[in-house]
Amino acid sequence: MISRSFRKATIMSVSSESAHSLSTQYVTFQLGDETYGISILKLNEIIANQKCTGIPHVPDYIKGVINLRGTVVPVIDLRERFGMGAKNDDQGTVIIILDVAGRTMGLIVDAVSDVVTLSTDDIKTPPPFFNGTRTQFISALGIQENRFIILLDVNRLLSNDELEMVDGV
């Protein structure tokens, strides 16, 4: 369950920063042993993991849909999308609700870590081997305290065909 203090700290952080510095703030989360980051501008909210209503004939990583205050939200298991295999849910497992390519979508992640601010010097272009079709959603690598944060371009998490499939849900 996400603590109120984390959400409150995130809201206070967002409201107290200028628009320019917001572009360098990322919400970080864990998938296995790796840390990933998504622009805080894409974040709508973080909710406790919940059972999804399954949808037939969609890829396994599309877990189904949830009802979020009257809005039907498709939910993707990011571990499975990245080919990491399924993991049993635990207390840290949450759904990050995002704006993805003009759509509201949920991503199941192992745990949310923090909100970090990265300077331009902390953000590096990914190495050439990240240019494959299976890694097109990696926008950059952030470096903080001698650890890498894999920065994602959430608008590229799904192909156009997959987005159309989600739109039909």
RACORPE-V777291 format. One record per residue. RES is the residue in one small letter. SS is DSSP state (A for helix, B for strand, O for the rest). PSI is psi in whole degrees, -180 to 180 (none if undefined). D_FIRST is the distance of its C-alpha to the first C-alpha in Angstrom with 2 decimals. Layout:
res-><RES,RES>
ss-><SS,SS>
psi-><PSI,PSI>
d_first-><D_FIRST,D_FIRST>
//
This chain:
res-><m,i,s,r,s,f,r,k,a,t,i,m,s,v,s,s,e,s,a,h,s,l,s,t,q,y,v,t,f,q,l,g,d,e,t,y,g,i,s,i,l,k,l,n,e,i,i,a,n,q,k,c,t,g,i,p,h,v,p,d,y,i,k,g,v,i,n,l,r,g,t,v,v,p,v,i,d,l,r,e,r,f,g,m,g,a,k,n,d,d,q,g,t,v,i,i,i,l,d,v,a,g,r,t,m,g,l,i,v,d,a,v,s,d,v,v,t,l,s,t,d,d,i,k,t,p,p,p,f,f,n,g,t,r,t,q,f,i,s,a,l,g,i,q,e,n,r,f,i,i,l,l,d,v,n,r,l,l,s,n,d,e,l,e,m,v,d,g,v>
ss-><O,O,O,A,A,A,A,A,A,A,A,A,A,A,A,A,O,O,A,A,A,A,O,O,B,B,B,B,B,B,B,O,O,B,B,B,B,B,B,A,A,A,B,B,B,B,B,B,O,O,O,O,B,O,O,O,O,O,O,O,O,B,B,B,B,B,B,B,O,O,B,B,B,B,B,B,B,A,A,A,A,O,O,O,O,O,O,O,O,O,O,O,O,B,B,B,B,B,B,B,O,O,B,B,B,B,B,B,B,O,B,B,B,B,B,B,B,O,O,A,A,A,B,B,O,O,O,A,A,A,A,O,A,A,A,O,O,B,B,B,B,B,B,B,O,O,B,B,B,B,B,B,O,A,A,A,O,O,O,A,A,A,A,A,A,A,A,O,O>
psi-><137,131,149,-34,-36,-49,-43,-43,-39,-46,-44,-40,-44,-45,-21,-4,154,163,-35,-46,-21,-32,-13,10,138,139,129,149,164,140,108,-132,-1,150,131,158,145,138,132,-20,-21,-17,128,-50,172,128,161,148,144,163,135,151,117,149,127,152,35,159,153,-31,-13,103,-17,-148,156,160,111,95,46,-5,132,119,117,145,131,134,108,-33,-48,-36,-36,6,24,-7,159,157,143,136,148,-169,-26,-18,127,170,123,122,123,164,112,112,44,9,151,129,151,143,124,125,162,-42,146,137,-64,174,124,151,126,131,169,-37,-22,-9,122,148,136,152,161,-30,-7,2,4,166,-23,-8,18,-17,-2,117,-32,176,127,148,125,127,48,27,150,143,119,113,127,145,97,-23,-12,11,-32,146,170,-41,-41,-38,-40,-38,-43,-38,-31,-9,none>
d_first-><0.00,3.79,6.25,9.20,11.51,10.55,11.07,14.05,15.46,15.37,17.14,19.55,20.28,21.06,23.18,25.08,26.18,29.15,29.05,30.77,28.25,25.35,26.87,26.16,22.50,19.99,16.25,16.04,14.04,14.92,16.74,18.34,20.15,20.59,19.09,19.32,19.45,19.69,21.52,19.41,21.94,20.60,16.97,16.31,12.57,9.20,7.33,5.13,7.98,10.65,14.25,16.75,20.29,22.53,25.45,28.70,30.58,27.91,27.09,24.70,22.15,21.87,19.52,20.52,19.38,16.81,17.78,16.13,17.97,21.18,21.01,21.21,19.08,20.02,17.40,18.54,17.35,18.29,19.03,21.50,22.87,23.76,25.34,23.07,22.66,19.84,17.25,15.54,11.85,9.80,6.49,6.77,7.98,7.26,10.08,11.94,14.29,17.66,21.28,23.19,26.96,26.84,24.34,20.72,18.94,15.57,15.10,12.98,12.51,11.76,9.70,10.17,12.63,14.37,16.80,20.29,23.74,26.36,30.04,32.50,33.73,30.30,30.18,32.46,33.79,32.65,35.47,37.74,36.29,33.14,35.35,35.20,34.00,30.99,29.82,30.84,27.30,27.41,28.72,29.03,27.98,26.62,27.59,25.89,26.74,28.59,25.79,25.65,23.03,23.84,23.87,23.55,25.51,23.19,26.28,27.73,24.94,26.84,30.61,32.47,32.98,29.28,28.53,31.27,29.79,26.40,28.44,30.09,26.92>
//
